[in-house]
C-alpha cells in the first residue's frame, strides 16, 4: 500500500531533497531522502535523518569558525576576500 499525506491524503513519493542551510557566509547543501506529497508538497523526513542534519550543521559550524577569510591581491590594489563557500554532502542522508 502507498503511503499517504497527513494533510491532504495525496500520494507520497520517495525523493532526494536538497536542504540548503546558511552558516555565516557559507552554504551547506544536504541531500536527504524524504517522502514528498505529489499534491501539496508536504515533506516527511525520518527522525534519524533529522538528527543527522542537526549534527552535520553543528560540526560544519565548528569547522568553518576555525578558519579566517583569505584576502588575496589579484592585481594593482585590488584585493579579493573569500566570503563564502558551498559544501554538499556526498552521501544521501536517510
Ligand atoms: Zn498532501
PDB file of the backbone (N, CA, C, O) and the ligand in Angstrom, with CONECT records:
HET     ZN  A 101       1
ATOM      1  N   UNK A   1       0.835  -1.216   0.000  1.00  0.00           N
ATOM      2  CA  UNK A   1       0.000   0.000   0.000  1.00  0.00           C
ATOM      3  C   UNK A   1       0.864   1.258   0.000  1.00  0.00           C
ATOM      4  O   UNK A   1       1.887   1.319   0.682  1.00  0.00           O
ATOM      5  N   UNK A   2       0.455   2.233  -0.751  1.00  0.00           N
ATOM      6  CA  UNK A   2       1.195   3.503  -0.838  1.00  0.00           C
ATOM      7  C   UNK A   2       0.990   4.325   0.436  1.00  0.00           C
ATOM      8  O   UNK A   2      -0.076   4.313   1.052  1.00  0.00           O
ATOM      9  N   UNK A   3       2.049   5.031   0.800  1.00  0.00           N
ATOM     10  CA  UNK A   3       1.932   5.937   1.947  1.00  0.00           C
ATOM     11  C   UNK A   3       1.170   7.183   1.515  1.00  0.00           C
ATOM     12  O   UNK A   3       1.291   7.657   0.385  1.00  0.00           O
ATOM     13  N   UNK A   4       0.373   7.700   2.466  1.00  0.00           N
ATOM     14  CA  UNK A   4      -0.466   8.873   2.168  1.00  0.00           C
ATOM     15  C   UNK A   4      -0.047  10.099   2.980  1.00  0.00           C
ATOM     16  O   UNK A   4       0.517   9.987   4.068  1.00  0.00           O
ATOM     17  N   UNK A   5      -0.337  11.256   2.422  1.00  0.00           N
ATOM     18  CA  UNK A   5      -0.033  12.534   3.073  1.00  0.00           C
ATOM     19  C   UNK A   5      -0.944  12.758   4.280  1.00  0.00           C
ATOM     20  O   UNK A   5      -2.139  12.466   4.224  1.00  0.00           O
ATOM     21  N   UNK A   6      -0.377  13.276   5.367  1.00  0.00           N
ATOM     22  CA  UNK A   6      -1.143  13.577   6.580  1.00  0.00           C
ATOM     23  C   UNK A   6      -2.095  14.749   6.403  1.00  0.00           C
ATOM     24  O   UNK A   6      -3.075  14.875   7.137  1.00  0.00           O
ATOM     25  N   UNK A   7      -1.808  15.610   5.425  1.00  0.00           N
ATOM     26  CA  UNK A   7      -2.598  16.834   5.272  1.00  0.00           C
ATOM     27  C   UNK A   7      -3.719  16.674   4.245  1.00  0.00           C
ATOM     28  O   UNK A   7      -4.854  17.078   4.498  1.00  0.00           O
ATOM     29  N   UNK A   8      -3.402  16.083   3.082  1.00  0.00           N
ATOM     30  CA  UNK A   8      -4.402  16.061   2.008  1.00  0.00           C
ATOM     31  C   UNK A   8      -4.674  14.656   1.485  1.00  0.00           C
ATOM     32  O   UNK A   8      -5.467  14.486   0.559  1.00  0.00           O
ATOM     33  N   UNK A   9      -4.026  13.645   2.066  1.00  0.00           N
ATOM     34  CA  UNK A   9      -4.188  12.246   1.650  1.00  0.00           C
ATOM     35  C   UNK A   9      -3.665  11.970   0.244  1.00  0.00           C
ATOM     36  O   UNK A   9      -3.964  10.926  -0.336  1.00  0.00           O
ATOM     37  N   UNK A  10      -2.891  12.894  -0.302  1.00  0.00           N
ATOM     38  CA  UNK A  10      -2.246  12.664  -1.597  1.00  0.00           C
ATOM     39  C   UNK A  10      -1.190  11.577  -1.473  1.00  0.00           C
ATOM     40  O   UNK A  10      -0.813  11.190  -0.367  1.00  0.00           O
ATOM     41  N   UNK A  11      -0.716  11.089  -2.611  1.00  0.00           N
ATOM     42  CA  UNK A  11       0.271  10.009  -2.594  1.00  0.00           C
ATOM     43  C   UNK A  11       1.668  10.546  -2.282  1.00  0.00           C
ATOM     44  O   UNK A  11       2.075  11.589  -2.794  1.00  0.00           O
ATOM     45  N   UNK A  12       2.399   9.807  -1.425  1.00  0.00           N
ATOM     46  CA  UNK A  12       3.772  10.213  -1.104  1.00  0.00           C
ATOM     47  C   UNK A  12       4.750   9.494  -2.026  1.00  0.00           C
ATOM     48  O   UNK A  12       4.638   8.293  -2.273  1.00  0.00           O
ATOM     49  N   UNK A  13       5.696  10.253  -2.519  1.00  0.00           N
ATOM     50  CA  UNK A  13       6.744   9.707  -3.380  1.00  0.00           C
ATOM     51  C   UNK A  13       8.088   9.868  -2.683  1.00  0.00           C
ATOM     52  O   UNK A  13       8.354  10.886  -2.044  1.00  0.00           O
ATOM     53  N   UNK A  14       8.947   8.827  -2.818  1.00  0.00           N
ATOM     54  CA  UNK A  14      10.283   8.953  -2.238  1.00  0.00           C
ATOM     55  C   UNK A  14      11.151   9.798  -3.163  1.00  0.00           C
ATOM     56  O   UNK A  14      11.274   9.518  -4.355  1.00  0.00           O
ATOM     57  N   UNK A  15      11.746  10.832  -2.590  1.00  0.00           N
ATOM     58  CA  UNK A  15      12.598  11.739  -3.372  1.00  0.00           C
ATOM     59  C   UNK A  15      13.860  12.075  -2.592  1.00  0.00           C
ATOM     60  O   UNK A  15      13.931  11.903  -1.375  1.00  0.00           O
ATOM     61  N   UNK A  16      14.850  12.558  -3.327  1.00  0.00           N
ATOM     62  CA  UNK A  16      16.038  13.105  -2.659  1.00  0.00           C
ATOM     63  C   UNK A  16      15.882  14.618  -2.674  1.00  0.00           C
ATOM     64  O   UNK A  16      15.820  15.241  -3.734  1.00  0.00           O
ATOM     65  N   UNK A  17      15.821  15.202  -1.470  1.00  0.00           N
ATOM     66  CA  UNK A  17      15.655  16.651  -1.336  1.00  0.00           C
ATOM     67  C   UNK A  17      17.023  17.268  -1.055  1.00  0.00           C
ATOM     68  O   UNK A  17      17.888  16.641  -0.444  1.00  0.00           O
ATOM     69  N   UNK A  18      17.199  18.492  -1.508  1.00  0.00           N
ATOM     70  CA  UNK A  18      18.418  19.220  -1.156  1.00  0.00           C
ATOM     71  C   UNK A  18      18.035  20.320  -0.181  1.00  0.00           C
ATOM     72  O   UNK A  18      17.338  21.272  -0.530  1.00  0.00           O
ATOM     73  N   UNK A  19      18.508  20.169   1.051  1.00  0.00           N
ATOM     74  CA  UNK A  19      18.237  21.171   2.082  1.00  0.00           C
ATOM     75  C   UNK A  19      19.385  22.163   2.079  1.00  0.00           C
ATOM     76  O   UNK A  19      20.547  21.769   2.175  1.00  0.00           O
ATOM     77  N   UNK A  20      19.071  23.440   1.972  1.00  0.00           N
ATOM     78  CA  UNK A  20      20.105  24.477   1.968  1.00  0.00           C
ATOM     79  C   UNK A  20      20.130  25.166   3.326  1.00  0.00           C
ATOM     80  O   UNK A  20      19.129  25.720   3.780  1.00  0.00           O
ATOM     81  N   UNK A  21      21.304  25.118   3.966  1.00  0.00           N
ATOM     82  CA  UNK A  21      21.466  25.758   5.268  1.00  0.00           C
ATOM     83  C   UNK A  21      22.564  26.802   5.161  1.00  0.00           C
ATOM     84  O   UNK A  21      23.604  26.557   4.550  1.00  0.00           O
ATOM     85  N   UNK A  22      22.333  27.965   5.753  1.00  0.00           N
ATOM     86  CA  UNK A  22      23.354  29.005   5.753  1.00  0.00           C
ATOM     87  C   UNK A  22      24.107  28.972   7.066  1.00  0.00           C
ATOM     88  O   UNK A  22      23.520  28.897   8.146  1.00  0.00           O
ATOM     89  N   UNK A  23      25.431  29.031   6.944  1.00  0.00           N
ATOM     90  CA  UNK A  23      26.295  29.051   8.128  1.00  0.00           C
ATOM     91  C   UNK A  23      27.239  30.230   7.910  1.00  0.00           C
ATOM     92  O   UNK A  23      28.268  30.096   7.249  1.00  0.00           O
ATOM     93  N   UNK A  24      26.882  31.384   8.469  1.00  0.00           N
ATOM     94  CA  UNK A  24      27.642  32.600   8.148  1.00  0.00           C
ATOM     95  C   UNK A  24      27.534  32.881   6.657  1.00  0.00           C
ATOM     96  O   UNK A  24      26.435  32.949   6.105  1.00  0.00           O
ATOM     97  N   UNK A  25      28.696  33.045   6.003  1.00  0.00           N
ATOM     98  CA  UNK A  25      28.704  33.291   4.565  1.00  0.00           C
ATOM     99  C   UNK A  25      28.661  31.991   3.757  1.00  0.00           C
ATOM    100  O   UNK A  25      28.542  32.010   2.532  1.00  0.00           O
ATOM    101  N   UNK A  26      28.757  30.886   4.453  1.00  0.00           N
ATOM    102  CA  UNK A  26      28.847  29.605   3.760  1.00  0.00           C
ATOM    103  C   UNK A  26      27.476  28.968   3.591  1.00  0.00           C
ATOM    104  O   UNK A  26      26.534  29.221   4.341  1.00  0.00           O
ATOM    105  N   UNK A  27      27.419  28.135   2.574  1.00  0.00           N
ATOM    106  CA  UNK A  27      26.165  27.447   2.280  1.00  0.00           C
ATOM    107  C   UNK A  27      26.388  25.946   2.353  1.00  0.00           C
ATOM    108  O   UNK A  27      27.321  25.425   1.742  1.00  0.00           O
ATOM    109  N   UNK A  28      25.546  25.254   3.090  1.00  0.00           N
ATOM    110  CA  UNK A  28      25.618  23.801   3.170  1.00  0.00           C
ATOM    111  C   UNK A  28      24.429  23.223   2.431  1.00  0.00           C
ATOM    112  O   UNK A  28      23.287  23.628   2.648  1.00  0.00           O
ATOM    113  N   UNK A  29      24.709  22.277   1.561  1.00  0.00           N
ATOM    114  CA  UNK A  29      23.625  21.591   0.866  1.00  0.00           C
ATOM    115  C   UNK A  29      23.636  20.143   1.333  1.00  0.00           C
ATOM    116  O   UNK A  29      24.612  19.420   1.131  1.00  0.00           O
ATOM    117  N   UNK A  30      22.554  19.735   1.950  1.00  0.00           N
ATOM    118  CA  UNK A  30      22.478  18.382   2.496  1.00  0.00           C
ATOM    119  C   UNK A  30      21.438  17.596   1.695  1.00  0.00           C
ATOM    120  O   UNK A  30      20.267  17.970   1.626  1.00  0.00           O
ATOM    121  N   UNK A  31      21.896  16.508   1.100  1.00  0.00           N
ATOM    122  CA  UNK A  31      20.983  15.661   0.314  1.00  0.00           C
ATOM    123  C   UNK A  31      20.325  14.662   1.252  1.00  0.00           C
ATOM    124  O   UNK A  31      21.004  13.906   1.947  1.00  0.00           O
ATOM    125  N   UNK A  32      19.012  14.668   1.265  1.00  0.00           N
ATOM    126  CA  UNK A  32      18.268  13.831   2.206  1.00  0.00           C
ATOM    127  C   UNK A  32      17.134  13.107   1.495  1.00  0.00           C
ATOM    128  O   UNK A  32      16.430  13.679   0.664  1.00  0.00           O
ATOM    129  N   UNK A  33      16.976  11.826   1.843  1.00  0.00           N
ATOM    130  CA  UNK A  33      15.850  11.058   1.328  1.00  0.00           C
ATOM    131  C   UNK A  33      14.591  11.465   2.100  1.00  0.00           C
ATOM    132  O   UNK A  33      14.624  11.569   3.326  1.00  0.00           O
ATOM    133  N   UNK A  34      13.500  11.691   1.401  1.00  0.00           N
ATOM    134  CA  UNK A  34      12.267  12.106   2.071  1.00  0.00           C
ATOM    135  C   UNK A  34      11.059  11.580   1.305  1.00  0.00           C
ATOM    136  O   UNK A  34      11.150  11.219   0.132  1.00  0.00           O
ATOM    137  N   UNK A  35       9.929  11.549   1.998  1.00  0.00           N
ATOM    138  CA  UNK A  35       8.660  11.260   1.335  1.00  0.00           C
ATOM    139  C   UNK A  35       7.953  12.578   1.087  1.00  0.00           C
ATOM    140  O   UNK A  35       7.713  13.350   2.015  1.00  0.00           O
ATOM    141  N   UNK A  36       7.617  12.834  -0.185  1.00  0.00           N
ATOM    142  CA  UNK A  36       7.030  14.118  -0.553  1.00  0.00           C
ATOM    143  C   UNK A  36       5.656  13.894  -1.169  1.00  0.00           C
ATOM    144  O   UNK A  36       5.478  13.017  -2.014  1.00  0.00           O
ATOM    145  N   UNK A  37       4.685  14.698  -0.736  1.00  0.00           N
ATOM    146  CA  UNK A  37       3.326  14.597  -1.270  1.00  0.00           C
ATOM    147  C   UNK A  37       3.283  15.178  -2.675  1.00  0.00           C
ATOM    148  O   UNK A  37       3.741  16.296  -2.908  1.00  0.00           O
ATOM    149  N   UNK A  38       2.728  14.409  -3.610  1.00  0.00           N
ATOM    150  CA  UNK A  38       2.626  14.846  -5.008  1.00  0.00           C
ATOM    151  C   UNK A  38       1.666  16.027  -5.155  1.00  0.00           C
ATOM    152  O   UNK A  38       1.823  16.871  -6.037  1.00  0.00           O
ATOM    153  N   UNK A  39       0.668  16.064  -4.264  1.00  0.00           N
ATOM    154  CA  UNK A  39      -0.391  17.071  -4.395  1.00  0.00           C
ATOM    155  C   UNK A  39      -0.013  18.411  -3.763  1.00  0.00           C
ATOM    156  O   UNK A  39      -0.097  19.455  -4.410  1.00  0.00           O
ATOM    157  N   UNK A  40       0.411  18.374  -2.469  1.00  0.00           N
ATOM    158  CA  UNK A  40       0.594  19.639  -1.734  1.00  0.00           C
ATOM    159  C   UNK A  40       2.053  19.929  -1.386  1.00  0.00           C
ATOM    160  O   UNK A  40       2.366  21.013  -0.894  1.00  0.00           O
ATOM    161  N   UNK A  41       2.945  18.976  -1.634  1.00  0.00           N
ATOM    162  CA  UNK A  41       4.363  19.228  -1.369  1.00  0.00           C
ATOM    163  C   UNK A  41       4.803  18.980   0.065  1.00  0.00           C
ATOM    164  O   UNK A  41       5.965  19.216   0.397  1.00  0.00           O
ATOM    165  N   UNK A  42       3.904  18.510   0.923  1.00  0.00           N
ATOM    166  CA  UNK A  42       4.255  18.184   2.315  1.00  0.00           C
ATOM    167  C   UNK A  42       5.419  17.198   2.299  1.00  0.00           C
ATOM    168  O   UNK A  42       5.402  16.227   1.543  1.00  0.00           O
ATOM    169  N   UNK A  43       6.423  17.443   3.125  1.00  0.00           N
ATOM    170  CA  UNK A  43       7.648  16.646   3.099  1.00  0.00           C
ATOM    171  C   UNK A  43       7.889  16.001   4.448  1.00  0.00           C
ATOM    172  O   UNK A  43       7.844  16.661   5.485  1.00  0.00           O
ATOM    173  N   UNK A  44       8.147  14.699   4.422  1.00  0.00           N
ATOM    174  CA  UNK A  44       8.373  13.946   5.657  1.00  0.00           C
ATOM    175  C   UNK A  44       9.774  13.331   5.637  1.00  0.00           C
ATOM    176  O   UNK A  44      10.122  12.557   4.745  1.00  0.00           O
ATOM    177  N   UNK A  45      10.573  13.702   6.655  1.00  0.00           N
ATOM    178  CA  UNK A  45      11.906  13.125   6.812  1.00  0.00           C
ATOM    179  C   UNK A  45      11.871  12.131   7.965  1.00  0.00           C
ATOM    180  O   UNK A  45      11.060  12.266   8.881  1.00  0.00           O
ATOM    181  N   UNK A  46      12.742  11.142   7.922  1.00  0.00           N
ATOM    182  CA  UNK A  46      12.820  10.206   9.054  1.00  0.00           C
ATOM    183  C   UNK A  46      13.455  10.928  10.241  1.00  0.00           C
ATOM    184  O   UNK A  46      14.160  11.923  10.075  1.00  0.00           O
ATOM    185  N   UNK A  47      13.189  10.403  11.447  1.00  0.00           N
ATOM    186  CA  UNK A  47      13.777  11.008  12.653  1.00  0.00           C
ATOM    187  C   UNK A  47      15.302  10.930  12.607  1.00  0.00           C
ATOM    188  O   UNK A  47      15.996  11.868  13.001  1.00  0.00           O
ATOM    189  N   UNK A  48      15.812   9.795  12.119  1.00  0.00           N
ATOM    190  CA  UNK A  48      17.269   9.598  12.018  1.00  0.00           C
ATOM    191  C   UNK A  48      17.880  10.646  11.101  1.00  0.00           C
ATOM    192  O   UNK A  48      18.928  11.217  11.404  1.00  0.00           O
ATOM    193  N   UNK A  49      17.213  10.895   9.973  1.00  0.00           N
ATOM    194  CA  UNK A  49      17.728  11.886   9.017  1.00  0.00           C
ATOM    195  C   UNK A  49      17.732  13.274   9.648  1.00  0.00           C
ATOM    196  O   UNK A  49      18.693  14.028   9.490  1.00  0.00           O
ATOM    197  N   UNK A  50      16.659  13.611  10.362  1.00  0.00           N
ATOM    198  CA  UNK A  50      16.574  14.927  11.017  1.00  0.00           C
ATOM    199  C   UNK A  50      17.706  15.096  12.033  1.00  0.00           C
ATOM    200  O   UNK A  50      18.316  16.163  12.116  1.00  0.00           O
ATOM    201  N   UNK A  51      17.990  14.025  12.817  1.00  0.00           N
ATOM    202  CA  UNK A  51      19.089  14.068  13.784  1.00  0.00           C
ATOM    203  C   UNK A  51      20.430  14.290  13.094  1.00  0.00           C
ATOM    204  O   UNK A  51      21.258  15.081  13.546  1.00  0.00           O
ATOM    205  N   UNK A  52      20.627  13.562  11.970  1.00  0.00           N
ATOM    206  CA  UNK A  52      21.897  13.676  11.243  1.00  0.00           C
ATOM    207  C   UNK A  52      22.086  15.088  10.705  1.00  0.00           C
ATOM    208  O   UNK A  52      23.199  15.614  10.723  1.00  0.00           O
ATOM    209  N   UNK A  53      20.997  15.710  10.222  1.00  0.00           N
ATOM    210  CA  UNK A  53      21.086  17.065   9.678  1.00  0.00           C
ATOM    211  C   UNK A  53      21.559  18.031  10.762  1.00  0.00           C
ATOM    212  O   UNK A  53      22.432  18.863  10.518  1.00  0.00           O
ATOM    213  N   UNK A  54      20.984  17.919  11.957  1.00  0.00           N
ATOM    214  CA  UNK A  54      21.366  18.783  13.082  1.00  0.00           C
ATOM    215  C   UNK A  54      22.841  18.590  13.412  1.00  0.00           C
ATOM    216  O   UNK A  54      23.566  19.563  13.617  1.00  0.00           O
ATOM    217  N   UNK A  55      23.294  17.315  13.465  1.00  0.00           N
ATOM    218  CA  UNK A  55      24.698  17.016  13.795  1.00  0.00           C
ATOM    219  C   UNK A  55      25.647  17.581  12.750  1.00  0.00           C
ATOM    220  O   UNK A  55      26.681  18.155  13.088  1.00  0.00           O
ATOM    221  N   UNK A  56      25.293  17.417  11.473  1.00  0.00           N
ATOM    222  CA  UNK A  56      26.139  17.926  10.388  1.00  0.00           C
ATOM    223  C   UNK A  56      26.269  19.437  10.506  1.00  0.00           C
ATOM    224  O   UNK A  56      27.359  19.989  10.354  1.00  0.00           O
ATOM    225  N   UNK A  57      25.159  20.096  10.778  1.00  0.00           N
ATOM    226  CA  UNK A  57      25.166  21.562  10.886  1.00  0.00           C
ATOM    227  C   UNK A  57      26.053  22.025  12.045  1.00  0.00           C
ATOM    228  O   UNK A  57      26.794  22.998  11.912  1.00  0.00           O
ATOM    229  N   UNK A  58      25.976  21.331  13.172  1.00  0.00           N
ATOM    230  CA  UNK A  58      26.826  21.673  14.331  1.00  0.00           C
ATOM    231  C   UNK A  58      28.298  21.510  13.996  1.00  0.00           C
ATOM    232  O   UNK A  58      29.107  22.401  14.252  1.00  0.00           O
ATOM    233  N   UNK A  59      28.644  20.347  13.412  1.00  0.00           N
ATOM    234  CA  UNK A  59      30.049  20.024  13.132  1.00  0.00           C
ATOM    235  C   UNK A  59      30.646  20.969  12.099  1.00  0.00           C
ATOM    236  O   UNK A  59      31.766  21.447  12.275  1.00  0.00           O
ATOM    237  N   UNK A  60      29.917  21.242  11.030  1.00  0.00           N
ATOM    238  CA  UNK A  60      30.471  22.108   9.987  1.00  0.00           C
ATOM    239  C   UNK A  60      30.589  23.534  10.505  1.00  0.00           C
ATOM    240  O   UNK A  60      31.481  24.272  10.087  1.00  0.00           O
ATOM    241  N   UNK A  61      29.696  23.930  11.414  1.00  0.00           N
ATOM    242  CA  UNK A  61      29.767  25.244  12.042  1.00  0.00           C
ATOM    243  C   UNK A  61      31.087  25.424  12.776  1.00  0.00           C
ATOM    244  O   UNK A  61      31.737  26.462  12.653  1.00  0.00           O
ATOM    245  N   UNK A  62      31.486  24.399  13.548  1.00  0.00           N
ATOM    246  CA  UNK A  62      32.768  24.428  14.270  1.00  0.00           C
ATOM    247  C   UNK A  62      33.932  24.523  13.298  1.00  0.00           C
ATOM    248  O   UNK A  62      34.861  25.307  13.492  1.00  0.00           O
ATOM    249  N   UNK A  63      33.867  23.721  12.261  1.00  0.00           N
ATOM    250  CA  UNK A  63      34.929  23.655  11.253  1.00  0.00           C
ATOM    251  C   UNK A  63      35.118  25.013  10.575  1.00  0.00           C
ATOM    252  O   UNK A  63      36.246  25.474  10.403  1.00  0.00           O
ATOM    253  N   UNK A  64      34.025  25.642  10.197  1.00  0.00           N
ATOM    254  CA  UNK A  64      34.086  26.926   9.500  1.00  0.00           C
ATOM    255  C   UNK A  64      34.602  28.032  10.420  1.00  0.00           C
ATOM    256  O   UNK A  64      35.373  28.894   9.997  1.00  0.00           O
ATOM    257  N   UNK A  65      34.171  27.999  11.680  1.00  0.00           N
ATOM    258  CA  UNK A  65      34.580  29.029  12.647  1.00  0.00           C
ATOM    259  C   UNK A  65      36.093  29.087  12.828  1.00  0.00           C
ATOM    260  O   UNK A  65      36.658  30.145  13.107  1.00  0.00           O
ATOM    261  N   UNK A  66      36.745  27.928  12.663  1.00  0.00           N
ATOM    262  CA  UNK A  66      38.194  27.849  12.868  1.00  0.00           C
ATOM    263  C   UNK A  66      39.019  28.387  11.703  1.00  0.00           C
ATOM    264  O   UNK A  66      40.249  28.359  11.755  1.00  0.00           O
ATOM    265  N   UNK A  67      38.370  28.869  10.669  1.00  0.00           N
ATOM    266  CA  UNK A  67      39.116  29.408   9.541  1.00  0.00           C
ATOM    267  C   UNK A  67      38.832  30.898   9.411  1.00  0.00           C
ATOM    268  O   UNK A  67      37.751  31.364   9.770  1.00  0.00           O
ATOM    269  N   UNK A  68      39.808  31.644   8.897  1.00  0.00           N
ATOM    270  CA  UNK A  68      39.605  33.074   8.664  1.00  0.00           C
ATOM    271  C   UNK A  68      39.477  33.305   7.165  1.00  0.00           C
ATOM    272  O   UNK A  68      40.051  32.553   6.378  1.00  0.00           O
ATOM    273  N   UNK A  69      38.733  34.332   6.755  1.00  0.00           N
ATOM    274  CA  UNK A  69      38.645  34.622   5.319  1.00  0.00           C
ATOM    275  C   UNK A  69      40.024  34.978   4.761  1.00  0.00           C
ATOM    276  O   UNK A  69      40.800  35.662   5.428  1.00  0.00           O
ATOM    277  N   UNK A  70      40.326  34.534   3.577  1.00  0.00           N
ATOM    278  CA  UNK A  70      41.610  34.834   2.949  1.00  0.00           C
ATOM    279  C   UNK A  70      41.458  36.057   2.060  1.00  0.00           C
ATOM    280  O   UNK A  70      40.512  36.163   1.280  1.00  0.00           O
ATOM    281  N   UNK A  71      42.426  36.998   2.193  1.00  0.00           N
ATOM    282  CA  UNK A  71      42.410  38.169   1.329  1.00  0.00           C
ATOM    283  C   UNK A  71      43.568  38.040   0.357  1.00  0.00           C
ATOM    284  O   UNK A  71      44.708  37.834   0.773  1.00  0.00           O
ATOM    285  N   UNK A  72      43.295  38.157  -0.901  1.00  0.00           N
ATOM    286  CA  UNK A  72      44.290  37.918  -1.928  1.00  0.00           C
ATOM    287  C   UNK A  72      44.309  39.094  -2.899  1.00  0.00           C
ATOM    288  O   UNK A  72      43.273  39.551  -3.383  1.00  0.00           O
ATOM    289  N   UNK A  73      45.539  39.570  -3.168  1.00  0.00           N
ATOM    290  CA  UNK A  73      45.653  40.646  -4.152  1.00  0.00           C
ATOM    291  C   UNK A  73      45.606  40.026  -5.541  1.00  0.00           C
ATOM    292  O   UNK A  73      46.398  39.134  -5.844  1.00  0.00           O
ATOM    293  N   UNK A  74      44.692  40.483  -6.387  1.00  0.00           N
ATOM    294  CA  UNK A  74      44.580  39.877  -7.714  1.00  0.00           C
ATOM    295  C   UNK A  74      45.208  40.758  -8.795  1.00  0.00           C
ATOM    296  O   UNK A  74      45.636  40.241  -9.827  1.00  0.00           O
ATOM    297  N   UNK A  75      45.275  42.081  -8.582  1.00  0.00           N
ATOM    298  CA  UNK A  75      46.056  42.964  -9.447  1.00  0.00           C
ATOM    299  C   UNK A  75      46.251  44.264  -8.685  1.00  0.00           C
ATOM    300  O   UNK A  75      45.889  44.327  -7.510  1.00  0.00           O
ATOM    301  N   UNK A  76      46.802  45.299  -9.293  1.00  0.00           N
ATOM    302  CA  UNK A  76      47.146  46.539  -8.586  1.00  0.00           C
ATOM    303  C   UNK A  76      46.049  47.007  -7.628  1.00  0.00           C
ATOM    304  O   UNK A  76      44.977  47.449  -8.041  1.00  0.00           O
ATOM    305  N   UNK A  77      46.355  46.893  -6.354  1.00  0.00           N
ATOM    306  CA  UNK A  77      45.480  47.413  -5.299  1.00  0.00           C
ATOM    307  C   UNK A  77      44.041  46.881  -5.347  1.00  0.00           C
ATOM    308  O   UNK A  77      43.123  47.493  -4.801  1.00  0.00           O
ATOM    309  N   UNK A  78      43.870  45.769  -5.989  1.00  0.00           N
ATOM    310  CA  UNK A  78      42.541  45.142  -5.952  1.00  0.00           C
ATOM    311  C   UNK A  78      42.679  43.826  -5.195  1.00  0.00           C
ATOM    312  O   UNK A  78      43.427  42.931  -5.588  1.00  0.00           O
ATOM    313  N   UNK A  79      41.943  43.740  -4.113  1.00  0.00           N
ATOM    314  CA  UNK A  79      42.018  42.568  -3.263  1.00  0.00           C
ATOM    315  C   UNK A  79      40.692  41.824  -3.280  1.00  0.00           C
ATOM    316  O   UNK A  79      39.626  42.428  -3.394  1.00  0.00           O
ATOM    317  N   UNK A  80      40.772  40.525  -3.167  1.00  0.00           N
ATOM    318  CA  UNK A  80      39.561  39.716  -3.082  1.00  0.00           C
ATOM    319  C   UNK A  80      39.574  38.982  -1.746  1.00  0.00           C
ATOM    320  O   UNK A  80      40.606  38.487  -1.292  1.00  0.00           O
ATOM    321  N   UNK A  81      38.421  38.930  -1.147  1.00  0.00           N
ATOM    322  CA  UNK A  81      38.273  38.234   0.123  1.00  0.00           C
ATOM    323  C   UNK A  81      37.295  37.078  -0.054  1.00  0.00           C
ATOM    324  O   UNK A  81      36.241  37.216  -0.674  1.00  0.00           O
ATOM    325  N   UNK A  82      37.679  35.934   0.509  1.00  0.00           N
ATOM    326  CA  UNK A  82      36.748  34.808   0.463  1.00  0.00           C
ATOM    327  C   UNK A  82      35.593  35.114   1.413  1.00  0.00           C
ATOM    328  O   UNK A  82      35.812  35.323   2.607  1.00  0.00           O
ATOM    329  N   UNK A  83      34.382  35.140   0.900  1.00  0.00           N
ATOM    330  CA  UNK A  83      33.267  35.411   1.812  1.00  0.00           C
ATOM    331  C   UNK A  83      32.376  34.204   2.014  1.00  0.00           C
ATOM    332  O   UNK A  83      31.519  34.206   2.898  1.00  0.00           O
ATOM    333  N   UNK A  84      32.562  33.193   1.221  1.00  0.00           N
ATOM    334  CA  UNK A  84      31.728  32.020   1.462  1.00  0.00           C
ATOM    335  C   UNK A  84      32.079  30.869   0.563  1.00  0.00           C
ATOM    336  O   UNK A  84      32.645  31.041  -0.517  1.00  0.00           O
ATOM    337  N   UNK A  85      31.736  29.705   1.023  1.00  0.00           N
ATOM    338  CA  UNK A  85      31.970  28.501   0.240  1.00  0.00           C
ATOM    339  C   UNK A  85      30.707  27.660   0.276  1.00  0.00           C
ATOM    340  O   UNK A  85      29.834  27.842   1.125  1.00  0.00           O
ATOM    341  N   UNK A  86      30.635  26.744  -0.660  1.00  0.00           N
ATOM    342  CA  UNK A  86      29.472  25.861  -0.734  1.00  0.00           C
ATOM    343  C   UNK A  86      29.930  24.435  -0.443  1.00  0.00           C
ATOM    344  O   UNK A  86      30.888  23.940  -1.036  1.00  0.00           O
ATOM    345  N   UNK A  87      29.236  23.797   0.468  1.00  0.00           N
ATOM    346  CA  UNK A  87      29.513  22.404   0.794  1.00  0.00           C
ATOM    347  C   UNK A  87      28.281  21.577   0.474  1.00  0.00           C
ATOM    348  O   UNK A  87      27.149  22.002   0.708  1.00  0.00           O
ATOM    349  N   UNK A  88      28.520  20.378  -0.070  1.00  0.00           N
ATOM    350  CA  UNK A  88      27.380  19.482  -0.320  1.00  0.00           C
ATOM    351  C   UNK A  88      27.736  18.098   0.188  1.00  0.00           C
ATOM    352  O   UNK A  88      28.866  17.643   0.013  1.00  0.00           O
ATOM    353  N   UNK A  89      26.776  17.423   0.819  1.00  0.00           N
ATOM    354  CA  UNK A  89      27.046  16.065   1.291  1.00  0.00           C
ATOM    355  C   UNK A  89      27.240  15.151   0.091  1.00  0.00           C
ATOM    356  O   UNK A  89      26.544  15.283  -0.916  1.00  0.00           O
ATOM    357  N   UNK A  90      28.185  14.224   0.199  1.00  0.00           N
ATOM    358  CA  UNK A  90      28.407  13.250  -0.867  1.00  0.00           C
ATOM    359  C   UNK A  90      27.368  12.138  -0.785  1.00  0.00           C
ATOM    360  O   UNK A  90      26.888  11.633  -1.801  1.00  0.00           O
ATOM    361  N   UNK A  91      27.029  11.767   0.463  1.00  0.00           N
ATOM    362  CA  UNK A  91      26.060  10.698   0.673  1.00  0.00           C
ATOM    363  C   UNK A  91      24.650  11.275   0.756  1.00  0.00           C
ATOM    364  O   UNK A  91      24.446  12.434   1.118  1.00  0.00           O
ATOM    365  N   UNK A  92      23.704  10.442   0.415  1.00  0.00           N
ATOM    366  CA  UNK A  92      22.308  10.832   0.609  1.00  0.00           C
ATOM    367  C   UNK A  92      21.918  10.361   2.008  1.00  0.00           C
ATOM    368  O   UNK A  92      21.971   9.168   2.307  1.00  0.00           O
ATOM    369  N   UNK A  93      21.524  11.314   2.866  1.00  0.00           N
ATOM    370  CA  UNK A  93      21.145  11.003   4.245  1.00  0.00           C
ATOM    371  C   UNK A  93      19.748  10.401   4.246  1.00  0.00           C
ATOM    372  O   UNK A  93      18.832  10.913   3.603  1.00  0.00           O
ATOM    373  N   UNK A  94      19.603   9.296   4.983  1.00  0.00           N
ATOM    374  CA  UNK A  94      18.249   8.708   5.049  1.00  0.00           C
ATOM    375  C   UNK A  94      17.962   8.196   6.452  1.00  0.00           C
ATOM    376  O   UNK A  94      16.879   7.669   6.707  1.00  0.00           O
TER     377      UNK A  94
HETATM  378 ZN    ZN A 101      -0.516  16.445   0.653  1.00  0.00          ZN
END
